[in-house]
Amino acid sequence: MTNELVVTDRLTKTFGNRTAVRDVSLTVRRGEVYGFLGPNGAGKTTTLRIVLGLATATSGTATVLGLPAGDSDAVVRTGALIEGPGFYPYLSGRDNLRSMARYRGLSDREVDEVLERVDLTARGKDKFKSYSLGMKQRLGVASGLLGTPELLVLDEPTNGLDPAGMADMRKLIRELADQGQTVMLSSHMLAEVEEVCDRVGVIAGGKLLVESSVRDLRGTAATLVRAEPLDAALAIGMRLAGDDGVHLHDGASMRLDIDPGRAPEVTAALVAEGIRVFEVRPIEQSLEEIFFQLTGTPVDTTLAADSISTERQVA
């Protein structure tokens, strides 16, 4: 049994003169939640489509569960929600899932189980056309869970969900991984990735910029100092951390890019200059700060329920 469920090697996809994905090499390991993070139009959906066999690469390779992407055996063992759910509008949510289950030789009991997992049991008899965007998204995830796939690929799984629904979806994804399933999800919501993912791949402009665990990506913690007067404290901070190692934080404190283990040294230097010290503690970079450093692109930590990915329109 391979420990690497998804492997791409120099994956490239072009559309005419436009390169959507360029030399992307990534690895998704068994039992983890892998976050594919990037702004709209970065190449996330195109990459996932190739992994699922819905599109062919211009060059490079992709394997899923040790098989070429799109292989029938790999497809059977993979669940997916890609580019939004598509169902019959005049059938109920449950009947939509039943039609999919029967095609795959699965029982109605499995349909009821996945409806319960995404909290749609009470609305399972309602017609799909009456569902909200968030409910449609949850039904799409339920369809991906049919058959208990080894690998679940989700494209923006929390799109359209309210805060409570987003929290429930994150909890579900973590439960799936804890039970041995592997989840690969794309997102440009940093809070989602930070809370639920074990490892992330950051993509921008079709290129994979980094692949790392969330912990390693955030790196060594810096030191947060809250002291007054702040101007005088900043001068001491620059002496200790260098001009480029001092950053204003929340307008009332400073972040020093130095090991938190130097907190006693920092405190002593400030007190020696008569500066009042209120707080000295470790602080880690957020994924938002790291993403901006890697791409030069600020990313919203929240996403409007009705926003539509540019990537989905062009890829």
Backbone bond lengths (Angstrom), bond angles and torsions (degrees), N, CA, C in turn:
res aa  C-N    CA-C-N  psi(-1)  N-CA   C-N-CA  omega(-1)  CA-C   N-CA-C  phi
1 M - - - 1.467 - - 1.534 109.44 -
2 T 1.314 115.38 121.41 1.454 119.04 -178.45 1.524 111.35 -74.40
3 N 1.334 116.05 144.31 1.457 121.18 178.03 1.520 111.70 -88.18
4 E 1.329 116.87 -9.80 1.465 121.75 -178.35 1.526 108.19 -109.70
5 L 1.321 116.71 106.74 1.458 120.77 -174.15 1.521 113.09 -83.09
6 V 1.322 116.83 -33.73 1.464 120.92 177.33 1.522 108.19 -130.02
7 V 1.312 115.75 127.92 1.465 121.09 176.80 1.518 108.12 -136.05
8 T 1.311 117.14 124.69 1.464 120.52 171.49 1.524 108.55 -116.46
9 D 1.308 115.11 144.21 1.466 120.90 -178.10 1.518 108.87 -129.35
10 R 1.319 115.44 108.88 1.473 123.28 178.17 1.533 111.40 51.08
11 L 1.311 115.06 43.29 1.459 121.53 -177.38 1.533 110.13 -67.77
12 T 1.314 115.77 129.00 1.463 121.75 -178.70 1.526 109.40 -136.74
13 K 1.338 116.15 137.63 1.458 121.64 176.69 1.517 109.63 -139.26
14 T 1.321 115.17 125.32 1.450 120.68 178.36 1.520 109.95 -117.69
15 F 1.326 115.11 147.75 1.464 122.94 173.04 1.524 106.54 -122.27
16 G 1.321 116.34 98.17 1.459 119.00 -175.40 1.511 110.61 64.23
17 N 1.328 115.31 -120.99 1.468 119.99 179.69 1.523 112.60 -90.95
18 R 1.322 116.63 -0.72 1.461 119.57 -177.29 1.520 110.63 -102.95
19 T 1.330 116.40 131.66 1.466 122.14 176.67 1.517 107.99 -100.24
20 A 1.338 116.03 111.81 1.462 120.74 -178.37 1.520 111.68 -83.59
21 V 1.342 116.75 -34.91 1.462 122.83 -179.35 1.517 107.74 -135.78
22 R 1.339 116.35 131.82 1.469 119.39 -175.38 1.530 110.73 -130.68
23 D 1.329 116.40 111.69 1.475 122.58 171.68 1.532 112.66 53.52
24 V 1.316 117.17 46.53 1.465 120.95 -179.29 1.523 109.90 -86.35
25 S 1.328 115.81 119.93 1.468 122.74 176.00 1.519 108.21 -121.58
26 L 1.330 116.38 112.68 1.458 120.97 -178.19 1.528 110.01 -139.39
27 T 1.320 115.54 163.61 1.457 121.84 -179.18 1.522 109.70 -138.63
28 V 1.322 116.46 128.83 1.464 122.59 174.67 1.525 107.58 -111.12
29 R 1.345 116.64 123.70 1.456 121.43 -174.57 1.524 111.84 -96.08
30 R 1.306 115.97 154.72 1.455 122.35 -178.63 1.536 111.02 -60.26
31 G 1.332 116.47 134.38 1.452 122.27 173.94 1.513 115.90 81.60
32 E 1.325 118.25 5.16 1.455 119.29 -179.21 1.525 110.79 -108.00
33 V 1.333 114.46 164.97 1.455 121.54 168.81 1.520 106.24 -104.43
34 Y 1.323 115.57 115.16 1.469 121.65 -176.32 1.523 108.05 -105.91
35 G 1.323 116.30 122.21 1.457 121.21 179.72 1.517 111.36 -98.86
36 F 1.314 115.55 124.47 1.463 122.22 177.70 1.517 106.09 -100.76
37 L 1.324 116.27 101.13 1.456 122.92 -166.60 1.521 111.12 -107.21
38 G 1.327 115.50 131.74 1.455 118.88 176.83 1.508 110.98 179.87
39 P 1.340 117.49 161.58 1.466 120.26 179.16 1.526 110.74 -70.55
40 N 1.315 116.22 168.04 1.450 120.40 176.02 1.530 109.83 -58.06
41 G 1.333 116.14 137.65 1.454 120.73 179.99 1.511 114.31 82.56
42 A 1.351 117.34 8.58 1.467 119.86 -176.03 1.518 113.05 -78.69
43 G 1.346 117.81 -18.26 1.454 120.99 -177.70 1.516 113.87 114.40
44 K 1.335 116.97 7.67 1.464 120.39 -176.77 1.529 111.71 -63.35
45 T 1.335 116.22 -54.65 1.462 119.87 -176.00 1.516 111.43 -64.20
46 T 1.314 117.62 -38.71 1.465 120.46 178.29 1.520 110.55 -60.31
47 T 1.321 116.70 -44.42 1.464 120.55 178.20 1.526 111.07 -61.05
48 L 1.327 116.63 -45.39 1.466 119.97 -179.36 1.528 111.31 -64.35
49 R 1.315 117.33 -37.08 1.470 120.40 178.38 1.526 110.62 -62.69
50 I 1.316 117.15 -38.49 1.465 120.07 178.16 1.520 110.36 -68.06
51 V 1.332 116.50 -42.80 1.468 121.04 178.61 1.529 110.91 -58.15
52 L 1.332 116.44 -37.59 1.460 121.25 -177.32 1.527 113.05 -86.04
53 G 1.328 117.04 -1.62 1.455 119.62 -179.62 1.511 113.73 79.86
54 L 1.340 117.58 13.08 1.457 121.75 178.74 1.515 112.50 -86.21
55 A 1.310 116.56 -12.04 1.460 122.64 176.17 1.520 107.58 -146.89
56 T 1.317 115.92 156.24 1.463 120.78 179.24 1.522 109.80 -105.81
57 A 1.313 115.06 145.15 1.466 120.28 179.07 1.518 110.07 -76.77
58 T 1.316 115.19 147.17 1.467 120.08 172.57 1.514 110.05 -72.11
59 S 1.319 115.70 -37.67 1.464 121.47 174.36 1.515 108.46 -156.98
60 G 1.324 116.39 167.34 1.452 121.06 -176.11 1.520 110.32 85.26
61 T 1.333 115.79 178.36 1.462 120.50 -176.19 1.526 111.54 -133.03
62 A 1.342 114.68 158.75 1.463 121.58 173.83 1.513 107.87 -141.48
63 T 1.338 116.13 130.88 1.462 120.78 175.48 1.520 108.92 -122.03
64 V 1.333 115.38 144.78 1.462 123.03 179.80 1.515 108.08 -129.97
65 L 1.324 116.76 123.79 1.463 122.09 -178.43 1.529 111.16 55.68
66 G 1.321 115.47 36.16 1.458 121.52 178.56 1.510 114.67 78.06
67 L 1.336 117.71 5.80 1.455 122.71 -177.57 1.523 110.03 -120.80
68 P 1.336 118.26 157.17 1.462 119.14 176.52 1.521 111.30 -58.60
69 A 1.325 117.22 140.03 1.462 121.17 178.74 1.525 109.57 -54.31
70 G 1.337 116.08 132.92 1.451 121.26 -178.80 1.508 114.16 93.27
71 D 1.338 118.38 -10.21 1.460 121.22 176.57 1.531 109.31 -58.69
72 S 1.331 116.95 138.64 1.464 120.80 -174.25 1.525 112.07 -59.10
73 D 1.330 118.49 -37.63 1.465 120.92 179.28 1.533 111.18 -66.15
74 A 1.331 116.37 -37.46 1.462 120.26 177.82 1.521 110.68 -69.55
75 V 1.328 116.52 -38.92 1.465 120.87 -179.16 1.526 110.70 -62.87
76 V 1.328 117.55 -42.44 1.464 121.98 -179.38 1.523 111.15 -62.01
77 R 1.306 117.35 -32.03 1.466 121.91 -176.27 1.523 112.75 -94.79
78 T 1.334 116.18 10.49 1.459 121.36 -177.78 1.522 109.86 -124.98
79 G 1.340 116.62 132.84 1.458 122.19 171.91 1.513 108.95 -105.85
80 A 1.335 117.05 153.86 1.462 118.20 -175.39 1.516 112.15 -154.53
81 L 1.304 114.29 147.92 1.464 123.72 165.38 1.516 105.56 -128.49
82 I 1.323 116.82 108.58 1.454 120.81 -172.83 1.525 109.48 -131.74
83 E 1.326 116.01 130.16 1.457 122.96 176.65 1.522 112.83 58.10
84 G 1.322 117.24 33.59 1.455 121.44 176.80 1.512 112.21 85.74
85 P 1.337 116.83 146.45 1.464 120.46 -177.61 1.518 112.23 -74.05
86 G 1.338 117.49 144.62 1.449 122.88 176.41 1.520 110.50 -123.88
87 F 1.332 116.27 116.87 1.462 120.96 -177.61 1.521 109.59 -136.99
88 Y 1.335 115.69 167.73 1.459 121.11 175.58 1.526 108.46 -74.29
89 P 1.331 118.63 121.69 1.476 120.25 -173.39 1.515 114.47 -66.25
90 Y 1.346 118.74 -28.62 1.457 120.12 -174.47 1.532 112.90 -95.25
91 L 1.333 117.12 -0.13 1.457 120.58 172.22 1.525 108.99 -93.74
92 S 1.307 116.06 154.78 1.463 119.74 174.85 1.521 109.31 -70.62
93 G 1.332 115.31 165.33 1.450 118.59 176.61 1.515 111.52 -59.21
94 R 1.322 115.44 -43.14 1.473 119.77 -179.60 1.521 111.23 -64.40
95 D 1.344 117.28 -43.51 1.462 119.48 -178.81 1.526 111.71 -67.53
96 N 1.322 117.49 -32.97 1.454 119.80 173.96 1.525 110.67 -59.81
97 L 1.333 115.61 -46.04 1.461 119.51 179.66 1.524 111.03 -67.91
98 R 1.349 117.27 -36.51 1.465 119.96 178.89 1.521 111.17 -62.59
99 S 1.328 116.89 -39.58 1.468 119.22 179.24 1.530 110.88 -64.25
100 M 1.324 116.62 -38.10 1.458 120.75 177.33 1.523 110.37 -68.66
101 A 1.334 116.16 -41.49 1.463 120.48 -178.58 1.526 111.28 -64.50
102 R 1.327 117.51 -42.71 1.455 120.60 -179.53 1.524 111.39 -64.11
103 Y 1.314 116.11 -37.99 1.467 120.19 177.91 1.523 110.61 -60.21
104 R 1.335 115.67 -32.42 1.464 120.53 -177.97 1.527 113.04 -98.17
105 G 1.329 116.98 3.44 1.455 120.26 179.09 1.510 113.81 74.69
106 L 1.330 116.92 28.43 1.458 121.62 -179.68 1.523 110.22 -102.16
107 S 1.313 116.79 158.32 1.458 121.94 -174.81 1.525 111.78 -87.46
108 D 1.352 114.75 161.73 1.461 120.16 174.85 1.527 110.97 -64.45
109 R 1.317 117.48 -26.89 1.458 120.17 178.41 1.534 110.61 -60.40
110 E 1.341 116.38 -39.20 1.461 119.07 178.02 1.522 111.01 -64.67
111 V 1.337 116.31 -35.46 1.462 120.40 177.03 1.529 109.99 -61.06
112 D 1.310 116.12 -46.94 1.469 119.83 179.98 1.526 111.39 -63.95
113 E 1.316 116.88 -35.72 1.467 120.45 -179.56 1.529 111.37 -66.14
114 V 1.335 116.88 -43.76 1.468 118.00 -178.06 1.524 111.02 -73.39
115 L 1.329 118.00 -32.07 1.466 119.93 174.37 1.526 110.80 -61.13
116 E 1.320 115.76 -40.91 1.461 119.60 178.70 1.523 111.12 -66.54
117 R 1.312 117.05 -37.12 1.466 120.45 -177.52 1.513 111.78 -65.43
118 V 1.335 117.11 -30.99 1.471 119.66 -179.93 1.529 111.56 -102.48
119 D 1.339 116.26 13.24 1.460 122.68 174.53 1.529 112.20 60.72
120 L 1.332 116.01 45.83 1.465 120.53 177.58 1.533 112.51 -120.89
121 T 1.323 117.28 10.57 1.465 119.59 -177.43 1.522 111.74 -56.83
122 A 1.328 117.02 -43.54 1.467 120.76 -176.63 1.519 112.37 -67.49
123 R 1.339 117.29 -23.79 1.468 120.67 -178.91 1.520 112.44 -109.40
124 G 1.312 116.53 11.42 1.457 120.29 -176.19 1.513 113.91 -63.10
125 K 1.351 118.32 -27.96 1.460 121.42 -178.70 1.528 112.81 -86.68
126 D 1.327 117.43 -7.93 1.469 120.91 179.94 1.523 110.52 -77.95
127 K 1.329 115.67 148.56 1.457 119.77 179.33 1.532 110.73 -66.49
128 F 1.312 115.16 144.52 1.462 120.73 -178.16 1.520 111.74 -58.03
129 K 1.337 117.38 -36.29 1.467 119.93 -176.53 1.523 111.93 -63.99
130 S 1.347 117.24 -19.49 1.463 120.31 -180.00 1.527 112.52 -87.50
131 Y 1.321 117.45 -5.58 1.459 120.94 -176.59 1.524 111.12 -74.13
132 S 1.316 115.01 146.71 1.463 120.75 170.16 1.527 108.90 -73.17
133 L 1.335 115.74 168.71 1.459 119.59 179.09 1.525 111.17 -58.85
134 G 1.331 115.91 -40.79 1.460 119.25 179.79 1.513 112.51 -65.54
135 M 1.336 116.71 -39.09 1.459 120.24 178.31 1.524 110.87 -66.19
136 K 1.320 116.31 -39.36 1.469 120.19 177.12 1.526 110.17 -61.66
137 Q 1.327 115.66 -39.57 1.457 119.85 179.16 1.528 111.15 -64.36
138 R 1.322 116.43 -41.89 1.460 120.25 179.23 1.533 111.40 -66.14
139 L 1.335 116.30 -37.85 1.463 119.20 177.10 1.531 109.97 -65.43
140 G 1.326 116.45 -35.64 1.465 119.65 176.52 1.517 111.89 -63.03
141 V 1.322 116.50 -40.91 1.466 119.63 176.59 1.523 109.96 -65.47
142 A 1.348 117.06 -39.49 1.461 120.55 177.82 1.524 110.79 -59.07
143 S 1.328 117.18 -40.79 1.469 119.71 179.22 1.516 111.02 -63.81
144 G 1.338 116.18 -35.47 1.457 119.78 178.19 1.513 113.36 -69.46
145 L 1.343 116.36 -23.37 1.457 120.86 -179.02 1.528 113.14 -84.47
146 L 1.320 117.60 -12.85 1.458 120.18 179.56 1.524 110.53 -57.84
147 G 1.310 116.18 133.61 1.456 120.27 178.80 1.506 114.83 84.64
148 T 1.333 117.38 3.83 1.471 122.45 179.58 1.532 111.08 49.39
149 P 1.323 117.30 67.02 1.471 120.41 -176.82 1.528 112.27 -67.65
150 E 1.325 116.01 151.13 1.464 120.67 174.85 1.522 110.88 -70.13
151 L 1.331 115.06 -34.09 1.463 121.23 -177.82 1.517 108.69 -125.82
152 L 1.328 116.03 132.41 1.460 121.88 177.09 1.525 107.98 -120.82
153 V 1.331 116.25 121.41 1.462 122.05 -178.86 1.527 108.14 -108.92
154 L 1.317 116.78 119.95 1.460 122.43 -174.87 1.519 110.59 -122.89
155 D 1.326 115.79 125.41 1.458 121.88 178.42 1.524 108.32 -100.22
156 E 1.341 117.23 107.87 1.460 123.59 -178.68 1.534 111.14 51.20
157 P 1.333 118.70 62.72 1.468 120.89 -172.40 1.520 115.50 -66.54
158 T 1.332 118.82 -20.66 1.465 119.60 -178.71 1.528 112.42 -98.50
159 N 1.321 117.10 7.25 1.464 120.02 179.46 1.528 110.24 -59.30
160 G 1.335 116.42 125.95 1.448 120.87 177.06 1.509 115.03 88.85
161 L 1.321 118.41 -4.72 1.460 120.71 -178.97 1.526 110.91 -87.98
162 D 1.332 116.27 145.96 1.453 119.89 173.65 1.528 108.18 -77.08
163 P 1.335 118.28 171.21 1.473 119.75 -176.44 1.515 113.93 -53.12
164 A 1.349 116.93 -41.26 1.464 119.11 179.57 1.524 110.64 -66.20
165 G 1.335 116.21 -40.59 1.462 120.30 178.09 1.511 112.18 -65.20
166 M 1.334 116.61 -36.90 1.462 120.60 177.92 1.519 110.49 -64.35
167 A 1.327 115.97 -42.41 1.466 119.89 178.99 1.528 110.51 -63.32
168 D 1.340 116.22 -41.02 1.466 120.12 178.65 1.523 110.85 -64.20
169 M 1.329 116.94 -39.79 1.468 120.16 -179.30 1.523 110.65 -66.95
170 R 1.329 117.05 -40.88 1.460 119.75 177.48 1.525 110.62 -62.41
171 K 1.328 115.87 -41.27 1.464 120.12 178.23 1.523 110.68 -62.12
172 L 1.336 116.98 -43.14 1.459 121.18 179.53 1.523 111.07 -61.91
173 I 1.316 116.86 -43.76 1.464 120.65 -179.05 1.524 110.74 -62.24
174 R 1.327 116.50 -41.66 1.461 119.54 178.74 1.532 110.48 -66.07
175 E 1.323 117.39 -39.22 1.458 120.79 178.31 1.527 111.11 -62.09
176 L 1.324 116.42 -40.91 1.463 120.27 179.49 1.529 110.20 -60.21
177 A 1.338 116.23 -45.18 1.458 119.81 179.71 1.524 110.79 -65.88
178 D 1.321 116.96 -40.29 1.470 120.56 179.65 1.524 111.51 -63.77
179 Q 1.337 116.81 -26.78 1.457 121.46 179.68 1.535 112.59 -90.46
180 G 1.340 116.24 4.53 1.445 119.90 173.65 1.512 116.27 105.12
181 Q 1.330 117.68 -6.93 1.456 119.09 176.51 1.534 109.88 -81.28
182 T 1.300 115.40 156.43 1.456 121.53 -179.86 1.517 108.80 -110.51
183 V 1.321 116.43 134.71 1.460 120.89 -177.65 1.528 109.38 -122.38
184 M 1.314 115.18 128.97 1.463 121.59 171.75 1.514 106.68 -116.91
185 L 1.328 116.82 118.18 1.459 119.77 -177.29 1.519 111.00 -127.49
186 S 1.323 115.13 144.12 1.455 119.74 174.10 1.516 108.43 -101.32
187 S 1.308 115.87 148.53 1.457 119.85 -179.70 1.522 110.03 -164.79
188 H 1.331 116.11 152.39 1.461 118.32 164.41 1.523 109.34 -118.61
189 M 1.340 115.49 21.54 1.460 121.49 174.85 1.521 109.08 -101.03
190 L 1.307 115.69 105.82 1.456 120.27 -173.31 1.521 113.21 -63.53
191 A 1.320 116.64 -38.07 1.461 119.23 -179.51 1.525 110.39 -62.42
192 E 1.327 116.23 -38.76 1.460 120.36 179.08 1.525 110.92 -61.99
193 V 1.315 116.38 -48.01 1.464 121.31 -178.35 1.517 110.69 -64.64
194 E 1.316 116.24 -43.01 1.466 120.88 -176.31 1.522 111.31 -64.00
195 E 1.343 116.81 -35.76 1.460 120.43 -175.25 1.516 113.75 -82.00
196 V 1.330 117.89 -31.45 1.456 119.25 -167.81 1.522 114.91 -113.10
197 C 1.333 118.36 -20.61 1.464 120.40 -170.08 1.525 113.13 -93.92
198 D 1.337 114.92 146.56 1.463 121.75 173.63 1.523 110.64 -85.68
199 R 1.323 115.18 -44.65 1.473 120.57 178.23 1.518 108.58 -133.78
200 V 1.328 115.38 157.93 1.460 120.64 -179.82 1.515 110.14 -135.73
201 G 1.318 114.55 150.72 1.451 122.41 167.41 1.513 107.37 -117.83
202 V 1.312 117.61 127.01 1.461 122.07 -178.15 1.522 108.63 -101.92
203 I 1.335 116.30 122.61 1.456 121.31 -177.08 1.523 109.73 -123.53
204 A 1.315 116.00 141.50 1.470 121.93 175.89 1.518 107.76 -152.86
205 G 1.310 116.58 137.58 1.455 120.32 179.87 1.516 113.19 60.11
206 G 1.337 116.79 27.27 1.456 120.87 179.11 1.518 114.62 83.34
207 K 1.334 117.65 -3.10 1.465 121.22 -177.91 1.522 110.75 -109.47
208 L 1.316 115.97 138.07 1.463 120.74 174.43 1.522 107.70 -80.49
209 L 1.325 116.41 115.28 1.462 121.09 -175.14 1.513 112.73 -85.34
210 V 1.333 116.56 -35.63 1.458 120.11 -179.48 1.520 108.42 -161.05
211 E 1.318 115.51 150.85 1.459 122.30 173.47 1.518 107.00 -134.89
212 S 1.339 116.31 124.19 1.463 118.66 -171.26 1.523 109.60 -164.82
213 S 1.328 115.74 164.61 1.456 119.28 168.45 1.526 107.63 -69.18
214 V 1.336 115.54 155.62 1.459 118.98 178.73 1.524 110.04 -60.67
215 R 1.319 116.67 -40.31 1.471 120.38 -179.31 1.519 111.50 -62.50
216 D 1.333 117.16 -47.39 1.462 119.92 -178.68 1.522 111.15 -67.87
217 L 1.334 116.47 -35.66 1.458 119.54 -179.34 1.523 110.90 -64.49
218 R 1.317 115.88 -38.16 1.455 119.17 179.67 1.512 111.94 -74.18
219 G 1.333 117.16 -20.24 1.449 121.27 171.22 1.518 114.02 71.92
220 T 1.326 114.48 -167.37 1.464 121.74 -178.96 1.516 110.24 -69.70
221 A 1.297 116.04 137.82 1.454 121.11 179.55 1.527 110.40 -63.94
222 A 1.320 115.66 146.41 1.453 122.15 172.56 1.530 108.14 -94.13
223 T 1.322 116.19 -170.40 1.463 120.67 -177.55 1.517 109.64 -121.58
224 L 1.316 116.16 125.20 1.464 121.78 177.53 1.522 109.08 -96.25
225 V 1.327 115.89 132.52 1.464 121.23 -179.32 1.525 109.24 -128.20
226 R 1.315 115.35 127.09 1.472 121.17 173.34 1.523 107.26 -114.98
227 A 1.323 115.44 113.71 1.467 120.46 -174.79 1.524 109.57 -150.33
228 E 1.341 115.68 159.85 1.465 121.80 178.35 1.528 109.90 -135.43
229 P 1.346 115.74 142.79 1.470 127.81 -3.40 1.533 110.90 -72.70
230 L 1.319 115.86 142.18 1.458 121.08 -173.05 1.527 111.28 -65.96
231 D 1.339 117.86 -38.39 1.466 119.83 -179.18 1.523 111.56 -59.16
232 A 1.320 115.32 -43.49 1.460 119.21 179.18 1.521 110.86 -68.00
233 A 1.346 116.45 -36.83 1.463 120.07 178.32 1.529 110.94 -65.45
234 L 1.331 116.78 -37.34 1.466 120.59 178.64 1.525 110.92 -62.02
235 A 1.318 116.18 -38.72 1.467 120.00 179.18 1.523 110.78 -63.68
236 I 1.325 116.81 -42.37 1.463 120.33 176.78 1.522 110.36 -65.80
237 G 1.340 116.32 -40.13 1.460 120.25 178.76 1.517 112.43 -60.43
238 M 1.332 117.03 -39.99 1.467 119.99 179.38 1.523 111.20 -68.07
239 R 1.320 116.12 -31.29 1.461 119.36 177.25 1.534 110.91 -67.82
240 L 1.339 116.06 -33.24 1.460 120.50 -177.83 1.530 113.32 -86.40
241 A 1.329 116.38 -37.82 1.468 120.26 -172.51 1.520 113.56 -112.64
242 G 1.331 117.84 -4.65 1.453 120.34 -176.50 1.519 110.65 88.35
243 D 1.326 115.68 158.42 1.465 120.00 -176.11 1.522 112.26 -59.57
244 D 1.336 117.34 -36.56 1.468 120.92 -177.24 1.524 112.66 -86.19
245 G 1.331 116.30 -2.92 1.460 119.78 -176.97 1.506 114.13 -100.83
246 V 1.332 117.08 11.72 1.461 121.71 -178.86 1.522 108.77 -122.99
247 H 1.350 116.37 131.43 1.462 121.66 -177.80 1.518 109.25 -137.83
248 L 1.325 115.98 135.41 1.452 119.50 173.41 1.516 109.57 -64.68
249 H 1.315 116.32 142.77 1.464 121.34 -177.70 1.519 108.73 -134.36
250 D 1.333 116.20 116.62 1.468 122.22 178.46 1.524 112.77 61.01
251 G 1.312 118.23 16.34 1.458 121.36 176.30 1.514 115.22 72.89
252 A 1.344 117.31 -4.53 1.465 119.58 -175.60 1.516 112.58 -130.37
253 S 1.326 117.31 0.87 1.456 120.74 -179.01 1.526 108.41 -150.67
254 M 1.319 116.23 179.32 1.462 120.07 -179.93 1.521 109.66 -133.19
255 R 1.347 114.65 150.02 1.454 121.16 174.63 1.510 108.67 -108.94
256 L 1.343 115.06 126.62 1.453 120.68 178.73 1.530 108.66 -105.20
257 D 1.310 116.84 129.07 1.468 120.77 179.06 1.526 110.04 -81.92
258 I 1.324 115.20 64.08 1.457 121.32 177.87 1.530 108.30 -136.69
259 D 1.309 116.30 160.93 1.457 122.65 -179.51 1.533 110.27 -59.31
260 P 1.342 118.35 129.42 1.464 120.09 177.57 1.523 113.50 -57.80
261 G 1.333 116.38 -19.40 1.455 119.46 176.75 1.521 112.93 -63.43
262 R 1.335 117.16 -14.91 1.465 120.75 178.30 1.524 112.11 -89.22
263 A 1.340 116.86 12.31 1.468 120.33 -178.29 1.531 112.83 -54.25
264 P 1.342 119.65 -43.72 1.472 118.28 178.36 1.525 112.87 -60.24
265 E 1.346 115.75 -38.88 1.470 119.72 178.78 1.524 110.41 -64.19
266 V 1.338 116.28 -43.27 1.461 120.70 179.62 1.529 110.05 -62.57
267 T 1.300 116.13 -46.85 1.468 120.45 -178.62 1.528 111.13 -61.79
268 A 1.325 116.34 -44.32 1.467 120.31 -179.20 1.524 110.85 -62.52
269 A 1.346 117.07 -41.64 1.466 120.51 -179.05 1.521 111.50 -64.92
270 L 1.325 116.57 -38.48 1.460 119.99 179.65 1.523 111.00 -70.18
271 V 1.312 116.70 -45.86 1.462 120.49 -178.55 1.530 110.78 -63.73
272 A 1.329 116.33 -36.42 1.472 120.35 -179.97 1.522 111.75 -61.70
273 E 1.342 116.91 -25.90 1.472 120.91 179.36 1.521 112.18 -96.51
274 G 1.343 116.20 11.27 1.455 119.92 177.52 1.520 114.21 77.63
275 I 1.314 117.34 17.27 1.468 121.36 -179.31 1.523 109.06 -88.01
276 R 1.323 116.84 135.08 1.453 121.57 179.17 1.531 109.45 -81.36
277 V 1.315 116.51 124.95 1.458 122.36 -176.81 1.524 108.89 -106.87
278 F 1.326 116.02 122.02 1.466 121.60 -179.44 1.531 112.98 -103.35
279 E 1.318 116.21 -27.27 1.466 118.39 -176.10 1.525 109.93 -161.25
280 V 1.343 115.51 136.17 1.461 122.65 171.58 1.529 106.24 -139.87
281 R 1.342 116.91 117.11 1.467 119.13 -176.85 1.531 110.38 -152.60
282 P 1.332 115.73 160.88 1.473 119.54 176.97 1.524 110.48 -69.11
283 I 1.318 116.38 149.73 1.454 121.81 175.07 1.526 108.28 -147.24
284 E 1.343 116.77 136.79 1.454 121.22 178.25 1.525 110.03 -99.83
285 Q 1.322 115.13 153.13 1.454 119.46 172.65 1.518 109.21 -66.83
286 S 1.309 116.32 142.81 1.456 119.86 173.77 1.531 108.76 -80.07
287 L 1.325 115.74 160.42 1.465 119.08 175.05 1.517 110.95 -62.36
288 E 1.321 117.00 -29.86 1.458 119.90 178.93 1.529 110.44 -62.30
289 E 1.332 116.56 -44.70 1.463 120.06 178.64 1.522 110.91 -63.98
290 I 1.325 116.49 -42.14 1.459 120.60 -179.86 1.514 110.80 -65.12
291 F 1.337 116.49 -42.92 1.458 120.16 179.79 1.518 110.58 -60.46
292 F 1.312 116.70 -43.02 1.456 119.98 179.88 1.529 110.62 -63.50
293 Q 1.333 116.69 -40.28 1.460 119.88 178.38 1.526 111.57 -62.49
294 L 1.344 116.46 -38.73 1.458 120.88 -177.42 1.520 113.01 -75.28
295 T 1.330 116.47 -38.04 1.462 119.95 -170.46 1.521 114.15 -113.84
296 G 1.326 116.96 -18.50 1.458 119.29 -173.31 1.513 112.04 72.59
297 T 1.338 116.88 12.13 1.456 122.33 -176.53 1.511 110.15 -118.14
298 P 1.341 118.42 119.29 1.461 119.13 174.45 1.509 109.70 -71.49
299 V 1.334 116.70 141.66 1.452 122.04 -179.65 1.503 109.47 -122.10
300 D 1.331 116.78 131.29 1.452 120.47 177.71 1.514 110.03 -65.43
301 T 1.334 117.05 141.77 1.456 120.55 176.10 1.517 111.37 -87.52
302 T 1.335 116.99 -7.66 1.457 120.80 174.07 1.506 108.71 -128.03
303 L 1.315 116.72 157.72 1.456 121.91 -176.24 1.507 108.46 -132.46
304 A 1.334 116.81 126.90 1.458 120.01 177.99 1.516 110.26 -61.46
305 A 1.329 115.54 144.83 1.453 120.34 -173.93 1.512 112.59 -62.49
306 D 1.324 117.45 -28.75 1.457 118.59 -176.27 1.513 112.92 -103.82
307 S 1.345 117.97 13.16 1.457 118.76 179.08 1.519 109.91 -72.38
308 I 1.325 116.11 143.83 1.446 121.49 -178.85 1.515 108.73 -119.85
309 S 1.305 115.88 129.66 1.454 121.02 -176.08 1.515 111.11 -65.65
310 T 1.341 116.23 126.20 1.451 120.16 173.91 1.503 110.59 -58.41
311 E 1.344 115.07 -35.15 1.457 119.72 -179.44 1.510 111.12 -57.97
312 R 1.340 117.64 -37.03 1.457 120.32 -177.89 1.518 111.54 -69.23
313 Q 1.336 116.65 -24.80 1.450 119.47 179.94 1.527 111.91 -79.83
314 V 1.331 116.87 -33.62 1.464 118.73 -172.04 1.516 113.01 -103.54
315 A 1.355 118.57 -20.06 1.463 120.18 -175.69 1.511 111.05 -97.72
